[in-house]
Amino acid sequence: MSTRGGMRRTLTTARLDLTAFQPDDAEALHELFSDPHTHTIGDGPLRDIRETEHWITRRQACRRDLGLCWYALRERPTGRLVGNCGIFVGRTGPTEPEIGYEIRHDSQHRGYATEAATAVITECTRIGLPRVWATVRPANTASLRVLHHLGMSFARSETDEKGTLHYMSRVL
């Protein structure tokens, strides 16, 4: 995978500052990760802040080793953490990574996911990624709308222990 030096640590949109996660973001991020209304992916809400700290450490290693970045999304000008968005090595492997995003429950339906993910896709193009994938459950209609706004197309479905999972992709 050619990443020409990797994704930048900081991106900016009209309303958001996107910054690579750092250890001192753990408390604010854990507030999001421990919210059952927001953190519905994976095994659900995290109970222990050490899990959140470990998550940040893994994302930092992915940036260091592969040049892929996961960002804290902060509202401008307040600096309040409203979510996260980034690229990770997911089910599709390291040469065509996945995009993911999560917005605080009280900040949803404002277009933040689309705004942040658009900036991340643009950064993926800049570093030379050939394609970006996303996986989404059919019931997650809000995320499906975001993926369609990003220009992602349905590629296939698979069934796992939690049910149907759609694979969406976009050639960059």
Chimera marker file (.cmm) of the C-alpha trace (Angstrom):
<marker_set name="trace">
<marker id="1" x="0.000" y="0.000" z="0.000" r="1" g="1" b="0" radius="0.5"/>
<marker id="2" x="1.438" y="3.367" z="-1.009" r="1" g="1" b="0" radius="0.5"/>
<marker id="3" x="0.623" y="6.064" z="1.508" r="1" g="1" b="0" radius="0.5"/>
<marker id="4" x="3.258" y="8.667" z="0.555" r="1" g="1" b="0" radius="0.5"/>
<marker id="5" x="4.158" y="9.491" z="4.150" r="1" g="1" b="0" radius="0.5"/>
<marker id="6" x="0.734" y="8.715" z="5.556" r="1" g="1" b="0" radius="0.5"/>
<marker id="7" x="-2.344" y="10.649" z="6.439" r="1" g="1" b="0" radius="0.5"/>
<marker id="8" x="-1.905" y="14.073" z="7.969" r="1" g="1" b="0" radius="0.5"/>
<marker id="9" x="-2.369" y="14.423" z="11.725" r="1" g="1" b="0" radius="0.5"/>
<marker id="10" x="-4.808" y="17.318" z="11.324" r="1" g="1" b="0" radius="0.5"/>
<marker id="11" x="-7.618" y="18.019" z="8.865" r="1" g="1" b="0" radius="0.5"/>
<marker id="12" x="-10.115" y="20.875" z="8.863" r="1" g="1" b="0" radius="0.5"/>
<marker id="13" x="-13.659" y="21.182" z="7.526" r="1" g="1" b="0" radius="0.5"/>
<marker id="14" x="-16.171" y="24.016" z="7.595" r="1" g="1" b="0" radius="0.5"/>
<marker id="15" x="-17.288" y="23.159" z="11.131" r="1" g="1" b="0" radius="0.5"/>
<marker id="16" x="-14.842" y="20.587" z="12.480" r="1" g="1" b="0" radius="0.5"/>
<marker id="17" x="-11.213" y="20.156" z="13.433" r="1" g="1" b="0" radius="0.5"/>
<marker id="18" x="-10.050" y="16.575" z="12.897" r="1" g="1" b="0" radius="0.5"/>
<marker id="19" x="-6.962" y="15.621" z="14.906" r="1" g="1" b="0" radius="0.5"/>
<marker id="20" x="-5.198" y="12.281" z="15.327" r="1" g="1" b="0" radius="0.5"/>
<marker id="21" x="-6.149" y="10.762" z="18.672" r="1" g="1" b="0" radius="0.5"/>
<marker id="22" x="-3.703" y="11.217" z="21.540" r="1" g="1" b="0" radius="0.5"/>
<marker id="23" x="-3.670" y="9.603" z="25.014" r="1" g="1" b="0" radius="0.5"/>
<marker id="24" x="-5.106" y="12.753" z="26.609" r="1" g="1" b="0" radius="0.5"/>
<marker id="25" x="-8.263" y="12.310" z="24.481" r="1" g="1" b="0" radius="0.5"/>
<marker id="26" x="-9.188" y="9.133" z="26.392" r="1" g="1" b="0" radius="0.5"/>
<marker id="27" x="-11.584" y="10.702" z="28.891" r="1" g="1" b="0" radius="0.5"/>
<marker id="28" x="-13.645" y="12.599" z="26.302" r="1" g="1" b="0" radius="0.5"/>
<marker id="29" x="-13.629" y="9.612" z="23.952" r="1" g="1" b="0" radius="0.5"/>
<marker id="30" x="-14.649" y="7.235" z="26.727" r="1" g="1" b="0" radius="0.5"/>
<marker id="31" x="-17.723" y="9.379" z="27.351" r="1" g="1" b="0" radius="0.5"/>
<marker id="32" x="-18.738" y="8.614" z="23.758" r="1" g="1" b="0" radius="0.5"/>
<marker id="33" x="-17.666" y="4.943" z="23.846" r="1" g="1" b="0" radius="0.5"/>
<marker id="34" x="-19.549" y="4.252" z="27.093" r="1" g="1" b="0" radius="0.5"/>
<marker id="35" x="-22.834" y="5.725" z="25.795" r="1" g="1" b="0" radius="0.5"/>
<marker id="36" x="-25.221" y="2.896" z="24.793" r="1" g="1" b="0" radius="0.5"/>
<marker id="37" x="-27.108" y="5.270" z="22.462" r="1" g="1" b="0" radius="0.5"/>
<marker id="38" x="-23.940" y="6.078" z="20.523" r="1" g="1" b="0" radius="0.5"/>
<marker id="39" x="-21.532" y="3.155" z="20.714" r="1" g="1" b="0" radius="0.5"/>
<marker id="40" x="-23.596" y="0.384" z="19.149" r="1" g="1" b="0" radius="0.5"/>
<marker id="41" x="-20.832" y="-1.216" z="17.068" r="1" g="1" b="0" radius="0.5"/>
<marker id="42" x="-18.650" y="-4.152" z="18.012" r="1" g="1" b="0" radius="0.5"/>
<marker id="43" x="-19.546" y="-5.502" z="21.424" r="1" g="1" b="0" radius="0.5"/>
<marker id="44" x="-21.370" y="-2.319" z="22.395" r="1" g="1" b="0" radius="0.5"/>
<marker id="45" x="-20.504" y="0.289" z="25.030" r="1" g="1" b="0" radius="0.5"/>
<marker id="46" x="-17.117" y="0.109" z="26.741" r="1" g="1" b="0" radius="0.5"/>
<marker id="47" x="-17.232" y="-0.066" z="30.527" r="1" g="1" b="0" radius="0.5"/>
<marker id="48" x="-13.616" y="0.596" z="31.436" r="1" g="1" b="0" radius="0.5"/>
<marker id="49" x="-11.579" y="3.626" z="30.363" r="1" g="1" b="0" radius="0.5"/>
<marker id="50" x="-8.591" y="1.296" z="29.949" r="1" g="1" b="0" radius="0.5"/>
<marker id="51" x="-10.405" y="-0.221" z="26.949" r="1" g="1" b="0" radius="0.5"/>
<marker id="52" x="-10.651" y="3.259" z="25.435" r="1" g="1" b="0" radius="0.5"/>
<marker id="53" x="-6.970" y="3.933" z="26.159" r="1" g="1" b="0" radius="0.5"/>
<marker id="54" x="-6.074" y="0.640" z="24.457" r="1" g="1" b="0" radius="0.5"/>
<marker id="55" x="-8.236" y="1.614" z="21.453" r="1" g="1" b="0" radius="0.5"/>
<marker id="56" x="-6.286" y="4.883" z="21.117" r="1" g="1" b="0" radius="0.5"/>
<marker id="57" x="-2.967" y="3.001" z="21.390" r="1" g="1" b="0" radius="0.5"/>
<marker id="58" x="-4.020" y="0.655" z="18.566" r="1" g="1" b="0" radius="0.5"/>
<marker id="59" x="-5.033" y="3.598" z="16.372" r="1" g="1" b="0" radius="0.5"/>
<marker id="60" x="-1.686" y="5.310" z="17.032" r="1" g="1" b="0" radius="0.5"/>
<marker id="61" x="0.147" y="2.106" z="16.031" r="1" g="1" b="0" radius="0.5"/>
<marker id="62" x="-1.874" y="1.914" z="12.814" r="1" g="1" b="0" radius="0.5"/>
<marker id="63" x="-0.846" y="5.481" z="11.988" r="1" g="1" b="0" radius="0.5"/>
<marker id="64" x="2.801" y="4.820" z="12.823" r="1" g="1" b="0" radius="0.5"/>
<marker id="65" x="3.018" y="1.467" z="11.018" r="1" g="1" b="0" radius="0.5"/>
<marker id="66" x="0.672" y="1.952" z="8.043" r="1" g="1" b="0" radius="0.5"/>
<marker id="67" x="0.136" y="5.701" z="7.723" r="1" g="1" b="0" radius="0.5"/>
<marker id="68" x="-3.612" y="5.365" z="8.385" r="1" g="1" b="0" radius="0.5"/>
<marker id="69" x="-5.211" y="7.825" z="10.780" r="1" g="1" b="0" radius="0.5"/>
<marker id="70" x="-8.221" y="7.925" z="13.089" r="1" g="1" b="0" radius="0.5"/>
<marker id="71" x="-9.402" y="11.389" z="14.068" r="1" g="1" b="0" radius="0.5"/>
<marker id="72" x="-11.083" y="13.065" z="16.999" r="1" g="1" b="0" radius="0.5"/>
<marker id="73" x="-13.834" y="15.320" z="15.647" r="1" g="1" b="0" radius="0.5"/>
<marker id="74" x="-14.082" y="18.602" z="17.505" r="1" g="1" b="0" radius="0.5"/>
<marker id="75" x="-16.641" y="21.325" z="16.912" r="1" g="1" b="0" radius="0.5"/>
<marker id="76" x="-15.202" y="24.652" z="16.044" r="1" g="1" b="0" radius="0.5"/>
<marker id="77" x="-14.953" y="27.006" z="17.943" r="1" g="1" b="0" radius="0.5"/>
<marker id="78" x="-15.946" y="25.157" z="21.158" r="1" g="1" b="0" radius="0.5"/>
<marker id="79" x="-13.429" y="22.301" z="20.849" r="1" g="1" b="0" radius="0.5"/>
<marker id="80" x="-16.058" y="19.849" z="22.105" r="1" g="1" b="0" radius="0.5"/>
<marker id="81" x="-15.479" y="16.246" z="20.985" r="1" g="1" b="0" radius="0.5"/>
<marker id="82" x="-18.525" y="15.288" z="18.902" r="1" g="1" b="0" radius="0.5"/>
<marker id="83" x="-17.272" y="12.050" z="17.392" r="1" g="1" b="0" radius="0.5"/>
<marker id="84" x="-14.538" y="10.157" z="15.609" r="1" g="1" b="0" radius="0.5"/>
<marker id="85" x="-13.772" y="9.153" z="12.054" r="1" g="1" b="0" radius="0.5"/>
<marker id="86" x="-10.918" y="7.478" z="10.279" r="1" g="1" b="0" radius="0.5"/>
<marker id="87" x="-9.390" y="4.664" z="8.303" r="1" g="1" b="0" radius="0.5"/>
<marker id="88" x="-8.465" y="1.260" z="9.684" r="1" g="1" b="0" radius="0.5"/>
<marker id="89" x="-7.451" y="-2.191" z="8.537" r="1" g="1" b="0" radius="0.5"/>
<marker id="90" x="-10.748" y="-4.022" z="8.669" r="1" g="1" b="0" radius="0.5"/>
<marker id="91" x="-12.323" y="-7.041" z="7.070" r="1" g="1" b="0" radius="0.5"/>
<marker id="92" x="-11.012" y="-6.119" z="3.604" r="1" g="1" b="0" radius="0.5"/>
<marker id="93" x="-7.319" y="-6.133" z="4.521" r="1" g="1" b="0" radius="0.5"/>
<marker id="94" x="-4.479" y="-3.603" z="4.655" r="1" g="1" b="0" radius="0.5"/>
<marker id="95" x="-4.274" y="-2.666" z="0.963" r="1" g="1" b="0" radius="0.5"/>
<marker id="96" x="-7.888" y="-1.478" z="0.809" r="1" g="1" b="0" radius="0.5"/>
<marker id="97" x="-8.776" y="-0.295" z="4.322" r="1" g="1" b="0" radius="0.5"/>
<marker id="98" x="-12.151" y="0.643" z="5.777" r="1" g="1" b="0" radius="0.5"/>
<marker id="99" x="-13.603" y="3.970" z="6.802" r="1" g="1" b="0" radius="0.5"/>
<marker id="100" x="-15.542" y="4.295" z="10.023" r="1" g="1" b="0" radius="0.5"/>
<marker id="101" x="-17.226" y="7.068" z="11.974" r="1" g="1" b="0" radius="0.5"/>
<marker id="102" x="-19.243" y="7.600" z="15.102" r="1" g="1" b="0" radius="0.5"/>
<marker id="103" x="-21.041" y="10.736" z="16.282" r="1" g="1" b="0" radius="0.5"/>
<marker id="104" x="-22.208" y="11.495" z="19.829" r="1" g="1" b="0" radius="0.5"/>
<marker id="105" x="-25.908" y="10.849" z="20.261" r="1" g="1" b="0" radius="0.5"/>
<marker id="106" x="-26.606" y="14.506" z="21.089" r="1" g="1" b="0" radius="0.5"/>
<marker id="107" x="-24.720" y="15.679" z="17.968" r="1" g="1" b="0" radius="0.5"/>
<marker id="108" x="-26.267" y="13.349" z="15.399" r="1" g="1" b="0" radius="0.5"/>
<marker id="109" x="-28.389" y="14.501" z="12.431" r="1" g="1" b="0" radius="0.5"/>
<marker id="110" x="-26.247" y="17.597" z="11.832" r="1" g="1" b="0" radius="0.5"/>
<marker id="111" x="-24.174" y="16.252" z="8.946" r="1" g="1" b="0" radius="0.5"/>
<marker id="112" x="-20.990" y="15.829" z="10.990" r="1" g="1" b="0" radius="0.5"/>
<marker id="113" x="-20.397" y="12.226" z="9.870" r="1" g="1" b="0" radius="0.5"/>
<marker id="114" x="-20.684" y="13.142" z="6.191" r="1" g="1" b="0" radius="0.5"/>
<marker id="115" x="-18.530" y="16.255" z="6.641" r="1" g="1" b="0" radius="0.5"/>
<marker id="116" x="-15.754" y="14.408" z="8.485" r="1" g="1" b="0" radius="0.5"/>
<marker id="117" x="-15.847" y="11.308" z="6.282" r="1" g="1" b="0" radius="0.5"/>
<marker id="118" x="-15.641" y="13.463" z="3.149" r="1" g="1" b="0" radius="0.5"/>
<marker id="119" x="-12.437" y="15.037" z="4.496" r="1" g="1" b="0" radius="0.5"/>
<marker id="120" x="-11.038" y="11.599" z="5.341" r="1" g="1" b="0" radius="0.5"/>
<marker id="121" x="-11.858" y="10.241" z="1.850" r="1" g="1" b="0" radius="0.5"/>
<marker id="122" x="-10.119" y="13.267" z="0.320" r="1" g="1" b="0" radius="0.5"/>
<marker id="123" x="-7.062" y="12.507" z="2.464" r="1" g="1" b="0" radius="0.5"/>
<marker id="124" x="-7.143" y="8.862" z="1.342" r="1" g="1" b="0" radius="0.5"/>
<marker id="125" x="-7.058" y="10.045" z="-2.263" r="1" g="1" b="0" radius="0.5"/>
<marker id="126" x="-4.127" y="12.354" z="-1.465" r="1" g="1" b="0" radius="0.5"/>
<marker id="127" x="-2.023" y="9.497" z="-0.066" r="1" g="1" b="0" radius="0.5"/>
<marker id="128" x="-2.774" y="7.209" z="-2.988" r="1" g="1" b="0" radius="0.5"/>
<marker id="129" x="-5.141" y="4.591" z="-1.610" r="1" g="1" b="0" radius="0.5"/>
<marker id="130" x="-6.830" y="2.784" z="-4.513" r="1" g="1" b="0" radius="0.5"/>
<marker id="131" x="-10.158" y="2.092" z="-2.796" r="1" g="1" b="0" radius="0.5"/>
<marker id="132" x="-11.912" y="2.549" z="0.528" r="1" g="1" b="0" radius="0.5"/>
<marker id="133" x="-14.405" y="0.100" z="1.997" r="1" g="1" b="0" radius="0.5"/>
<marker id="134" x="-17.082" y="0.312" z="4.662" r="1" g="1" b="0" radius="0.5"/>
<marker id="135" x="-19.091" y="-2.383" z="6.384" r="1" g="1" b="0" radius="0.5"/>
<marker id="136" x="-22.568" y="-1.621" z="7.676" r="1" g="1" b="0" radius="0.5"/>
<marker id="137" x="-25.579" y="-3.472" z="9.024" r="1" g="1" b="0" radius="0.5"/>
<marker id="138" x="-28.741" y="-3.021" z="6.914" r="1" g="1" b="0" radius="0.5"/>
<marker id="139" x="-30.650" y="-1.641" z="9.926" r="1" g="1" b="0" radius="0.5"/>
<marker id="140" x="-28.159" y="1.233" z="10.283" r="1" g="1" b="0" radius="0.5"/>
<marker id="141" x="-29.987" y="3.495" z="7.850" r="1" g="1" b="0" radius="0.5"/>
<marker id="142" x="-28.243" y="6.672" z="9.029" r="1" g="1" b="0" radius="0.5"/>
<marker id="143" x="-24.829" y="5.197" z="8.240" r="1" g="1" b="0" radius="0.5"/>
<marker id="144" x="-26.078" y="3.894" z="4.889" r="1" g="1" b="0" radius="0.5"/>
<marker id="145" x="-27.160" y="7.457" z="4.011" r="1" g="1" b="0" radius="0.5"/>
<marker id="146" x="-23.694" y="8.773" z="4.899" r="1" g="1" b="0" radius="0.5"/>
<marker id="147" x="-22.044" y="6.110" z="2.736" r="1" g="1" b="0" radius="0.5"/>
<marker id="148" x="-24.268" y="6.991" z="-0.217" r="1" g="1" b="0" radius="0.5"/>
<marker id="149" x="-23.372" y="10.693" z="0.237" r="1" g="1" b="0" radius="0.5"/>
<marker id="150" x="-19.711" y="9.630" z="0.092" r="1" g="1" b="0" radius="0.5"/>
<marker id="151" x="-20.275" y="7.985" z="-3.284" r="1" g="1" b="0" radius="0.5"/>
<marker id="152" x="-19.867" y="4.450" z="-1.994" r="1" g="1" b="0" radius="0.5"/>
<marker id="153" x="-21.571" y="1.602" z="-3.824" r="1" g="1" b="0" radius="0.5"/>
<marker id="154" x="-22.889" y="-1.732" z="-2.640" r="1" g="1" b="0" radius="0.5"/>
<marker id="155" x="-20.363" y="-4.500" z="-3.337" r="1" g="1" b="0" radius="0.5"/>
<marker id="156" x="-21.687" y="-7.575" z="-1.528" r="1" g="1" b="0" radius="0.5"/>
<marker id="157" x="-23.354" y="-8.925" z="1.596" r="1" g="1" b="0" radius="0.5"/>
<marker id="158" x="-22.147" y="-11.545" z="4.029" r="1" g="1" b="0" radius="0.5"/>
<marker id="159" x="-23.685" y="-13.124" z="7.069" r="1" g="1" b="0" radius="0.5"/>
<marker id="160" x="-21.803" y="-13.374" z="10.345" r="1" g="1" b="0" radius="0.5"/>
<marker id="161" x="-22.765" y="-14.191" z="13.927" r="1" g="1" b="0" radius="0.5"/>
<marker id="162" x="-24.638" y="-10.865" z="14.220" r="1" g="1" b="0" radius="0.5"/>
<marker id="163" x="-26.545" y="-11.127" z="10.933" r="1" g="1" b="0" radius="0.5"/>
<marker id="164" x="-26.231" y="-9.515" z="7.528" r="1" g="1" b="0" radius="0.5"/>
<marker id="165" x="-23.321" y="-7.187" z="6.835" r="1" g="1" b="0" radius="0.5"/>
<marker id="166" x="-23.161" y="-5.041" z="3.709" r="1" g="1" b="0" radius="0.5"/>
<marker id="167" x="-19.813" y="-4.212" z="2.118" r="1" g="1" b="0" radius="0.5"/>
<marker id="168" x="-19.722" y="-0.822" z="0.394" r="1" g="1" b="0" radius="0.5"/>
<marker id="169" x="-16.760" y="0.538" z="-1.574" r="1" g="1" b="0" radius="0.5"/>
<marker id="170" x="-15.496" y="3.507" z="-3.496" r="1" g="1" b="0" radius="0.5"/>
<marker id="171" x="-12.658" y="3.534" z="-5.998" r="1" g="1" b="0" radius="0.5"/>
<marker id="172" x="-10.485" y="6.607" z="-5.390" r="1" g="1" b="0" radius="0.5"/>
<link id1="1" id2="2" r="1" g="1" b="0" radius="0.2"/>
<link id1="2" id2="3" r="1" g="1" b="0" radius="0.2"/>
<link id1="3" id2="4" r="1" g="1" b="0" radius="0.2"/>
<link id1="4" id2="5" r="1" g="1" b="0" radius="0.2"/>
<link id1="5" id2="6" r="1" g="1" b="0" radius="0.2"/>
<link id1="6" id2="7" r="1" g="1" b="0" radius="0.2"/>
<link id1="7" id2="8" r="1" g="1" b="0" radius="0.2"/>
<link id1="8" id2="9" r="1" g="1" b="0" radius="0.2"/>
<link id1="9" id2="10" r="1" g="1" b="0" radius="0.2"/>
<link id1="10" id2="11" r="1" g="1" b="0" radius="0.2"/>
<link id1="11" id2="12" r="1" g="1" b="0" radius="0.2"/>
<link id1="12" id2="13" r="1" g="1" b="0" radius="0.2"/>
<link id1="13" id2="14" r="1" g="1" b="0" radius="0.2"/>
<link id1="14" id2="15" r="1" g="1" b="0" radius="0.2"/>
<link id1="15" id2="16" r="1" g="1" b="0" radius="0.2"/>
<link id1="16" id2="17" r="1" g="1" b="0" radius="0.2"/>
<link id1="17" id2="18" r="1" g="1" b="0" radius="0.2"/>
<link id1="18" id2="19" r="1" g="1" b="0" radius="0.2"/>
<link id1="19" id2="20" r="1" g="1" b="0" radius="0.2"/>
<link id1="20" id2="21" r="1" g="1" b="0" radius="0.2"/>
<link id1="21" id2="22" r="1" g="1" b="0" radius="0.2"/>
<link id1="22" id2="23" r="1" g="1" b="0" radius="0.2"/>
<link id1="23" id2="24" r="1" g="1" b="0" radius="0.2"/>
<link id1="24" id2="25" r="1" g="1" b="0" radius="0.2"/>
<link id1="25" id2="26" r="1" g="1" b="0" radius="0.2"/>
<link id1="26" id2="27" r="1" g="1" b="0" radius="0.2"/>
<link id1="27" id2="28" r="1" g="1" b="0" radius="0.2"/>
<link id1="28" id2="29" r="1" g="1" b="0" radius="0.2"/>
<link id1="29" id2="30" r="1" g="1" b="0" radius="0.2"/>
<link id1="30" id2="31" r="1" g="1" b="0" radius="0.2"/>
<link id1="31" id2="32" r="1" g="1" b="0" radius="0.2"/>
<link id1="32" id2="33" r="1" g="1" b="0" radius="0.2"/>
<link id1="33" id2="34" r="1" g="1" b="0" radius="0.2"/>
<link id1="34" id2="35" r="1" g="1" b="0" radius="0.2"/>
<link id1="35" id2="36" r="1" g="1" b="0" radius="0.2"/>
<link id1="36" id2="37" r="1" g="1" b="0" radius="0.2"/>
<link id1="37" id2="38" r="1" g="1" b="0" radius="0.2"/>
<link id1="38" id2="39" r="1" g="1" b="0" radius="0.2"/>
<link id1="39" id2="40" r="1" g="1" b="0" radius="0.2"/>
<link id1="40" id2="41" r="1" g="1" b="0" radius="0.2"/>
<link id1="41" id2="42" r="1" g="1" b="0" radius="0.2"/>
<link id1="42" id2="43" r="1" g="1" b="0" radius="0.2"/>
<link id1="43" id2="44" r="1" g="1" b="0" radius="0.2"/>
<link id1="44" id2="45" r="1" g="1" b="0" radius="0.2"/>
<link id1="45" id2="46" r="1" g="1" b="0" radius="0.2"/>
<link id1="46" id2="47" r="1" g="1" b="0" radius="0.2"/>
<link id1="47" id2="48" r="1" g="1" b="0" radius="0.2"/>
<link id1="48" id2="49" r="1" g="1" b="0" radius="0.2"/>
<link id1="49" id2="50" r="1" g="1" b="0" radius="0.2"/>
<link id1="50" id2="51" r="1" g="1" b="0" radius="0.2"/>
<link id1="51" id2="52" r="1" g="1" b="0" radius="0.2"/>
<link id1="52" id2="53" r="1" g="1" b="0" radius="0.2"/>
<link id1="53" id2="54" r="1" g="1" b="0" radius="0.2"/>
<link id1="54" id2="55" r="1" g="1" b="0" radius="0.2"/>
<link id1="55" id2="56" r="1" g="1" b="0" radius="0.2"/>
<link id1="56" id2="57" r="1" g="1" b="0" radius="0.2"/>
<link id1="57" id2="58" r="1" g="1" b="0" radius="0.2"/>
<link id1="58" id2="59" r="1" g="1" b="0" radius="0.2"/>
<link id1="59" id2="60" r="1" g="1" b="0" radius="0.2"/>
<link id1="60" id2="61" r="1" g="1" b="0" radius="0.2"/>
<link id1="61" id2="62" r="1" g="1" b="0" radius="0.2"/>
<link id1="62" id2="63" r="1" g="1" b="0" radius="0.2"/>
<link id1="63" id2="64" r="1" g="1" b="0" radius="0.2"/>
<link id1="64" id2="65" r="1" g="1" b="0" radius="0.2"/>
<link id1="65" id2="66" r="1" g="1" b="0" radius="0.2"/>
<link id1="66" id2="67" r="1" g="1" b="0" radius="0.2"/>
<link id1="67" id2="68" r="1" g="1" b="0" radius="0.2"/>
<link id1="68" id2="69" r="1" g="1" b="0" radius="0.2"/>
<link id1="69" id2="70" r="1" g="1" b="0" radius="0.2"/>
<link id1="70" id2="71" r="1" g="1" b="0" radius="0.2"/>
<link id1="71" id2="72" r="1" g="1" b="0" radius="0.2"/>
<link id1="72" id2="73" r="1" g="1" b="0" radius="0.2"/>
<link id1="73" id2="74" r="1" g="1" b="0" radius="0.2"/>
<link id1="74" id2="75" r="1" g="1" b="0" radius="0.2"/>
<link id1="75" id2="76" r="1" g="1" b="0" radius="0.2"/>
<link id1="76" id2="77" r="1" g="1" b="0" radius="0.2"/>
<link id1="77" id2="78" r="1" g="1" b="0" radius="0.2"/>
<link id1="78" id2="79" r="1" g="1" b="0" radius="0.2"/>
<link id1="79" id2="80" r="1" g="1" b="0" radius="0.2"/>
<link id1="80" id2="81" r="1" g="1" b="0" radius="0.2"/>
<link id1="81" id2="82" r="1" g="1" b="0" radius="0.2"/>
<link id1="82" id2="83" r="1" g="1" b="0" radius="0.2"/>
<link id1="83" id2="84" r="1" g="1" b="0" radius="0.2"/>
<link id1="84" id2="85" r="1" g="1" b="0" radius="0.2"/>
<link id1="85" id2="86" r="1" g="1" b="0" radius="0.2"/>
<link id1="86" id2="87" r="1" g="1" b="0" radius="0.2"/>
<link id1="87" id2="88" r="1" g="1" b="0" radius="0.2"/>
<link id1="88" id2="89" r="1" g="1" b="0" radius="0.2"/>
<link id1="89" id2="90" r="1" g="1" b="0" radius="0.2"/>
<link id1="90" id2="91" r="1" g="1" b="0" radius="0.2"/>
<link id1="91" id2="92" r="1" g="1" b="0" radius="0.2"/>
<link id1="92" id2="93" r="1" g="1" b="0" radius="0.2"/>
<link id1="93" id2="94" r="1" g="1" b="0" radius="0.2"/>
<link id1="94" id2="95" r="1" g="1" b="0" radius="0.2"/>
<link id1="95" id2="96" r="1" g="1" b="0" radius="0.2"/>
<link id1="96" id2="97" r="1" g="1" b="0" radius="0.2"/>
<link id1="97" id2="98" r="1" g="1" b="0" radius="0.2"/>
<link id1="98" id2="99" r="1" g="1" b="0" radius="0.2"/>
<link id1="99" id2="100" r="1" g="1" b="0" radius="0.2"/>
<link id1="100" id2="101" r="1" g="1" b="0" radius="0.2"/>
<link id1="101" id2="102" r="1" g="1" b="0" radius="0.2"/>
<link id1="102" id2="103" r="1" g="1" b="0" radius="0.2"/>
<link id1="103" id2="104" r="1" g="1" b="0" radius="0.2"/>
<link id1="104" id2="105" r="1" g="1" b="0" radius="0.2"/>
<link id1="105" id2="106" r="1" g="1" b="0" radius="0.2"/>
<link id1="106" id2="107" r="1" g="1" b="0" radius="0.2"/>
<link id1="107" id2="108" r="1" g="1" b="0" radius="0.2"/>
<link id1="108" id2="109" r="1" g="1" b="0" radius="0.2"/>
<link id1="109" id2="110" r="1" g="1" b="0" radius="0.2"/>
<link id1="110" id2="111" r="1" g="1" b="0" radius="0.2"/>
<link id1="111" id2="112" r="1" g="1" b="0" radius="0.2"/>
<link id1="112" id2="113" r="1" g="1" b="0" radius="0.2"/>
<link id1="113" id2="114" r="1" g="1" b="0" radius="0.2"/>
<link id1="114" id2="115" r="1" g="1" b="0" radius="0.2"/>
<link id1="115" id2="116" r="1" g="1" b="0" radius="0.2"/>
<link id1="116" id2="117" r="1" g="1" b="0" radius="0.2"/>
<link id1="117" id2="118" r="1" g="1" b="0" radius="0.2"/>
<link id1="118" id2="119" r="1" g="1" b="0" radius="0.2"/>
<link id1="119" id2="120" r="1" g="1" b="0" radius="0.2"/>
<link id1="120" id2="121" r="1" g="1" b="0" radius="0.2"/>
<link id1="121" id2="122" r="1" g="1" b="0" radius="0.2"/>
<link id1="122" id2="123" r="1" g="1" b="0" radius="0.2"/>
<link id1="123" id2="124" r="1" g="1" b="0" radius="0.2"/>
<link id1="124" id2="125" r="1" g="1" b="0" radius="0.2"/>
<link id1="125" id2="126" r="1" g="1" b="0" radius="0.2"/>
<link id1="126" id2="127" r="1" g="1" b="0" radius="0.2"/>
<link id1="127" id2="128" r="1" g="1" b="0" radius="0.2"/>
<link id1="128" id2="129" r="1" g="1" b="0" radius="0.2"/>
<link id1="129" id2="130" r="1" g="1" b="0" radius="0.2"/>
<link id1="130" id2="131" r="1" g="1" b="0" radius="0.2"/>
<link id1="131" id2="132" r="1" g="1" b="0" radius="0.2"/>
<link id1="132" id2="133" r="1" g="1" b="0" radius="0.2"/>
<link id1="133" id2="134" r="1" g="1" b="0" radius="0.2"/>
<link id1="134" id2="135" r="1" g="1" b="0" radius="0.2"/>
<link id1="135" id2="136" r="1" g="1" b="0" radius="0.2"/>
<link id1="136" id2="137" r="1" g="1" b="0" radius="0.2"/>
<link id1="137" id2="138" r="1" g="1" b="0" radius="0.2"/>
<link id1="138" id2="139" r="1" g="1" b="0" radius="0.2"/>
<link id1="139" id2="140" r="1" g="1" b="0" radius="0.2"/>
<link id1="140" id2="141" r="1" g="1" b="0" radius="0.2"/>
<link id1="141" id2="142" r="1" g="1" b="0" radius="0.2"/>
<link id1="142" id2="143" r="1" g="1" b="0" radius="0.2"/>
<link id1="143" id2="144" r="1" g="1" b="0" radius="0.2"/>
<link id1="144" id2="145" r="1" g="1" b="0" radius="0.2"/>
<link id1="145" id2="146" r="1" g="1" b="0" radius="0.2"/>
<link id1="146" id2="147" r="1" g="1" b="0" radius="0.2"/>
<link id1="147" id2="148" r="1" g="1" b="0" radius="0.2"/>
<link id1="148" id2="149" r="1" g="1" b="0" radius="0.2"/>
<link id1="149" id2="150" r="1" g="1" b="0" radius="0.2"/>
<link id1="150" id2="151" r="1" g="1" b="0" radius="0.2"/>
<link id1="151" id2="152" r="1" g="1" b="0" radius="0.2"/>
<link id1="152" id2="153" r="1" g="1" b="0" radius="0.2"/>
<link id1="153" id2="154" r="1" g="1" b="0" radius="0.2"/>
<link id1="154" id2="155" r="1" g="1" b="0" radius="0.2"/>
<link id1="155" id2="156" r="1" g="1" b="0" radius="0.2"/>
<link id1="156" id2="157" r="1" g="1" b="0" radius="0.2"/>
<link id1="157" id2="158" r="1" g="1" b="0" radius="0.2"/>
<link id1="158" id2="159" r="1" g="1" b="0" radius="0.2"/>
<link id1="159" id2="160" r="1" g="1" b="0" radius="0.2"/>
<link id1="160" id2="161" r="1" g="1" b="0" radius="0.2"/>
<link id1="161" id2="162" r="1" g="1" b="0" radius="0.2"/>
<link id1="162" id2="163" r="1" g="1" b="0" radius="0.2"/>
<link id1="163" id2="164" r="1" g="1" b="0" radius="0.2"/>
<link id1="164" id2="165" r="1" g="1" b="0" radius="0.2"/>
<link id1="165" id2="166" r="1" g="1" b="0" radius="0.2"/>
<link id1="166" id2="167" r="1" g="1" b="0" radius="0.2"/>
<link id1="167" id2="168" r="1" g="1" b="0" radius="0.2"/>
<link id1="168" id2="169" r="1" g="1" b="0" radius="0.2"/>
<link id1="169" id2="170" r="1" g="1" b="0" radius="0.2"/>
<link id1="170" id2="171" r="1" g="1" b="0" radius="0.2"/>
<link id1="171" id2="172" r="1" g="1" b="0" radius="0.2"/>
</marker_set>
